[in-house]
Amino acid sequence: MRLLGIPTRTRTVWFTFASSVCLMMGAAFADETCMSPYMAKIVGQEDFVYVWTLGQEGVGDEQDKLVTIAVNPASEDYGKVVHSLSVGGRNEAHHSGLTDDRRYLWAGGLDTNKIFVFDVHTDPAKPSLSQVITDFVESSGGVVGPHTTYALPGRMLITGLSNNRDNGGRTAMVEYTNEGKYVATHWMPTDEDLRGATKAGQFADGYGYDVRALPRRNVLVSSSFTGWSNYMMDFGKMLQDGEAMKRFGNTVVVWDLHSRKAKKVLDVPGAPLEVRCAWGSQNNYCFTTTALTSKIWLIYEDESGEWQAKAVADIGDPSAVPLPVDISIAADDGLLWVDTFMDGTSRAFDISDPFNPKEVYSHKIGSQLNMLSQSWDGSRLYYTSSLLSQWDKKGDADEQFFKAYSWDGKQATKQFEIDFYAEKLGRPHQMRFGAYSLYSNTAEPAATRVAGIID
């Protein structure tokens, strides 16, 4: 069922209804729990994890690449790299995202501004490069640093980190069709141009980073980070540069989902990074964490229908600056996992009361830690190590790994790990899941598919 001939308003209502049905059906349908609710869903065991990996000078072919790891215990290749596809050069590989039909994986380069589109449906074990978008900056009107690639119905919404005028943090979100055609640029509100938004506090800095949708509330929530001049600077040098340390975002913006118009700018000081929104049909809130102040923030709709921001918990010892990076919300909205880069630790917070998160578990994963992906049923956790090529630790502390853990609700137990340096692959960053059950034309036996989402 493609829905291509259905009018836009009807199509939007259908997708909202379909995503709501998936959410109400519970944890088994939650997908990787940080993904778009518009994406095709499956149940059961994922077969592959696709890892978007930074090329490293002196390691293997030194190129950025998409690495495919078999993670189904039923596979004879379980725990092994089954495919690696290099894309040419080092582009500062960072984030990636699947289209709503999950047939293509879009992956951005923060330095070269290229967007690599991989076909992951023809042969899920061996993705191929479908196209490379090379005119992102030109088409968008000067946006630099394609970061989050987020699925909307028939669209990919891409957040930028910077601009080509001053390489600072003022930026925009850029919209493309699934086929790779530029649609529109949506600039972040600033003090000089609020673009119709209400400024709720002190800041309207125009910075960007991540974005997530709450379709039932017609809301997009975006966060903020820093520009090219900082994220491509050596981490130690940046920490000693007083002016550079002032160039971090302090805002979360609430948008009208359908019109893509900014509605409200909220103060969230300290570089709010990943945004994760609750799945429950009555849970109108999202979480983010601030990298510089090590706090969990709740972005929520109050009883009057207004969106607010509140710091609700500390992460570890904020005075030690553990540097929270990736977060993942459980499908039942019961736990929020928080990774901290500096101490290499993953923490689980009980968020059954979202205004009072409580740390209930922590586990040291490695000397450094960045990305986290959680399985659909909540029983599997995957971790990678690299943050940015210029920010990763040096010497023996520069571990570069993929690690798979099981989670029984009380304890995380390592199942296997892959040393990306030993395998001559580079620096592993973001992960996305693949499964034969998504596609009817694959040779492997298919698991249950969700009727009506893809056909």
N, C-alpha and C positions, 0 to 999 in steps of 0.2 A: 504494500500500500504506500505509494509515493506521496500522495496528497498534493502533487504539483499543480493540478488543475483546480484546486479548491481556493476560493477567495481568501485573501490574507486574513481578514477578521475571523472567518470560520476556521482557518488553519491554525491560527494562534489559540483559539478556544480549544480546539481538539488537542493540541500538544499540551496545553495547560492541564486539561482533563486527564490525558494519558499519564503525565508525570505525577499528578496527584494520586491516581490509582496505584502507581508503583510505590509511592511513598506510604500509602495507607496499608499496603500489603505486607510491610514489615521489613526486617533486617535482611532477609534473603535476597531482596530485590534492590538493595541499596547501591550496588555497584561499588567501584572504588569510591570511598565516601567523601572525597573532595571534588568529585566530578560534577558536570552539569546535569540537572534533572531532565534536560531535554534529550540526553543521549539514550541510544538503544541500551536495553538492560538484558542481562542474562542471569541465570542462577547456576550454582554449582562451582566447581573448581576452575580457577583460571589456568590456562595452559602455559602462557608465556608472560614474562615481564620484559617490556621494551625499555632499554636504558639509553637516554640521550647523553652522550659521553664527550667530554672535551678532549681534543687532541693535546698531547704533551710533547714538547720538544725532547727528542732523544728516546721516546717510547714508541715502539712499533712504527707504524707509518706516519705518526705524528699528526694525523688528521682527526677532526671530529667524526663521530660515527654513531649509528644506531646499533646497539648490541641487543641481541635476542637471547634470553635465558629461559630454559625449560624449567617450570616450577610445579608441574603436575607430578606427584609421586608415582603415578601409574606409568609415566613415560620412562623408557629406557635411557633417555638423556637427562633425567631429573638432576637438577643441580649443576648443569653444564651450560656453557655458551654454545648455542647451536647455529648462530649466524652473526655476522658483523658486516655492516655496510658503511664504508667510508664515503664522505661527501666532498672531500677536497679542501685542504687548508684547515686553519684554526679560526673559527668564527665566534668564539666564546659561546659554545653550545650551552643552553640553559634550560628553558622550559619548553614543554610540548603539550599538545592537547588533541583529542580525537574529535572528528566531526560528529554531528548528531546521529548519523547512521553508522558510525564507528568503522567506516570503510577506509578512512584516511587519517593519518597522524601528521599534524602540523608541528614543526619544531623550529624555534627561532635561534638566531645568533646575535648576541647582544653587542658585538663589536662590528661585524660586517653588515648587519641589518638584513641578512638573507633569511628567507623562510623556506625550509625544506619540507616538501609534502610527500609523505611515504604512503604507498599502497600497502595496507596491512590485511586486506581481505582476500586477495587472490591466492596468496599462500601465507597464512599467518605465521608459519615458522621461518619464512624467509621474506621479509618485507622488501619492497623495491622502491626506488626513488621515482616518483611520478612527475614532479615538477619542482622548480626552484623559482621563487618569487624574488627578483633582484631589484625591483623599483619601489620598495616599501617606503623609503624616505621621500622620494619624488612624488609618488602617488598620494601620500598622506599629507603633504604640505609641510614636511620638515620633521616628522616624528622619527626619533632614533631609539634603538634598543627594544625590539619586539620581545615582549616578556610572556605574559599569560595568553594562551590561545584557547578561547573558551567557546564552547558550542552553544549556539542559539538555533532555532528552527531555520535550516537552510543557510545559516550564516556562521562565520567565525569572527568573534570579537577579540581583538588583539590589544592588550594594554602596552603602551610605550613607557620607557623609563626616562627618556631624555629628548633633546631637540637638536637640530643642526645649526642653530644660531649661536648658542653659547655653551653647548654640551652640558647644560645644567639640568635640573630636575623637572622643569616645567614641560608638560607633555600632554598626550591625548590618548584616547582609545580609538582604534581604527577598525572599521568593519569591512569584511570581505564576504563574497559568496563562497559556498563550499567549493566551487569550481576555481576559485582563485582570482576573481574579478573584484577590484576595489569598488567599495560602495560609498563610504563616508568617513569623515574624521570628526570625533567628538572631543573637543578640547576641554581640559580640566578647568574649573572655575578658579579665578584668581581675585585678589583684592581689586585689581584694575578692571577686571571684567568677570563679574560673578555669573554671567550667562544665565540670568534668571533665577539663580539659586539663592537661598537664604544662608547667610553666614551666622552660625550659631555661637561661635566663640571668638578666639583671638586670630585664628589662622585661616587663610585661603591661599595656599601656597602654589597650587597648580601642579603638584607632584602626582605621580602615578606608580602603581606596582601591580596589584592583583585585582580581580573582579569576580564576583559571584552573584547569582540571581536567586530571588525568591518569587517565582511566578505568581503564586497565589496572592501576593501583596503588590504585584506589579512593580517590583523593586530590583534594582541593581545596587550592589555595594562595592565601592572601589577603595583601595588603600594607597599608601605612598611610600617612596623609598629615597632614591638619590639618582643623580644623573651620571652620564658617561664619564665625566671628569673624575668622579669618585670611584665608580665600580671598576674602572680599568686602571686605578692607581694601586700601587703596592699597599697592602693593608697596614703594615707597620708605619710606613711613611705617612699615610692618611691620618692615622691616630695621632701623629705628632704635628699635624697641620691644623692649626686652630680655625682657619677659614674653611677648610674642607669639612670639618666636623660640624659646621653650621649649616652645611648644605644637605640636610636630611629632611624628609617630609614629616609633617605633624598633623595630617588630616585623613579622615575617611569621608567619602562623598556618597550620599544616597541619591540615586538616579531614578527617574521614571523608566521602567524597563521597556515599554512599548515605543515611547517617543525618543528615548536616549537623551533626555534633557536632565541636567543636574537640578536637584531639588533642594538639597541641604548639605552644607559643609560642616562637619563635626570636628572638634578638636580632639585628636588622639596623639599627644606629643611623644616623640621618641622613635619614629620610623616604624609605623604599623606595616607588617608584611602580609603573610598569607591570610585570606579571609575564608572562613568555613561557616556555612549557614546550616541551621538545624533542619532536619528532615521531617519531623513530626508536623502533622497538618495544623496544629494549633500553636506551634512554637515559632513565633515571629521574631527571631533573633539570629545573630551571627556572632562569631568570635574572631578576634585577631590578637596578635601578640606584638609587643613593641621591642625591637631589637636592641635599642640603646638603653631602655629602662627596665627590661625584663619583667613586664607585666602582661597579664591577660586582660583584654578589654572586651566588654560586651556591647554590641551594637544592637539596640532593641527598639521595638515599637511600643510606646507606652499606652496607657488606657485611653488617652485622648487621640491616638492615632499618629502621634508625633514620634520621629526617630531620634534616639538619644544615644550617647556614648558614655560608658562608665568603666573605670578600672576596677576589676573585681578580684584579682589575686596576684600575688608575686610568684615568680618562677625561680626556684632555687634561692640563692642569695643575690639579690639585685646589685649589691655593692661590688660583687665579684664579676659583674657583667658576663653572665654565662652565654649571652647572645642567642636568644631563641630564634629559630629559623623556620622550619616547616612545622605545621600542625595538621592533625587529622581528627575529625569528629566521627564517633561511632554511629552506626546506622540507627540505633535506638536512642540517640542523643544522650547516652548515659556517660560516655567518657570522651575526654579531649586529650589526645596524645600531643605532647610538645617536645620537639627535639631542640637541644641546645648545642651549638657548634663548639664553643670553647672547651667545655668539659666532656664532650662526646656522649651525652646522656639523653635517654628518652624517658620522659615522665608521663604518667597517666593521671589525669585529674577527673574526679567525680564531678560531673556537671548536671546531676539530676536537679539541683537548684542552681540555675545558670548565674544567679547573682552572688553565689558563694562557692566557687570551685574549690575542691579539696584535693590535694595531692594524695594519691592512694598507692602509687607504685613508681619506682624508678629503676633504671637499669643502664649501666654504662655499656655502650655499644662499641666505642673505639676511641682513639686519641682525638678525633674530630668527627663530627656527624652533621649531616644536613637533611636530606630528603627522607620522607616517610610515606609509604603507601600501605593502606589497610585493605584486606580482602572484603568481599561482599558480605560474608557471614561473620566477620570480625575475628576469625580464628587464626589469621595469618598476617604477619607484619613484615614489611620489606624496608631495608634501609640502604642509603648510599651516603658517600662521605664528602663529596666535593661541593664547595660553596661557590667560589669564583676562582679563576686561574690565578689572580693576583692576591687573593685573600686566603687561600688554603695555607695550612701550616707548612713549615719547612723542616728539612732533615728527617729524622726518624719519626717525627710526629705526623709527617705527611703520608698517612695511610690512605689508600684509595681502594675501596671495597664495595661489594654488594653483599648484604647479609639477609638471610631469610630466617624468620622466627615463627614459632607457633605461639598462640596465646590461648590459655584455658580459662581466662577470667581472673586469674590470680598471679600467674607466672609466665614470663616470656622465656621460651627455650629455643636456642639456636638450632636450626636444622642443617644449614650449610652456609658456606661463604665462598666468594670468589675474589681473589686478589687481582685487581685490575692492572696493577703495575706488573705483577708476575706474568699475567696473560698478555702483556704488551698492548693493552687496550686504551689506557689513558685515565682520565678523571671522571668517574660516573656521577651524573647529576640526576635529572628527573626520570621517574619511572611511570610507565603506563601499561595496563594489562591487555592481553590478547587471549582469545579463546576460539577454538574451532566451532563451538556451539553458536557463535554469532552468525555464521555463514553456512547456508545450505549447500553450497557448491564445493565444500572442502571434503577431502577424502576421509578424515578422521571421524569416528562416530560422534554425532551431535548430542549435546545435553539439551535439556528443555529450553525452548525459546519462549520469550514473552509474546504472546499473540498480539498482533496489531502494532507493535513498536517497529519491527522491520518485517518486510515481506517482499 
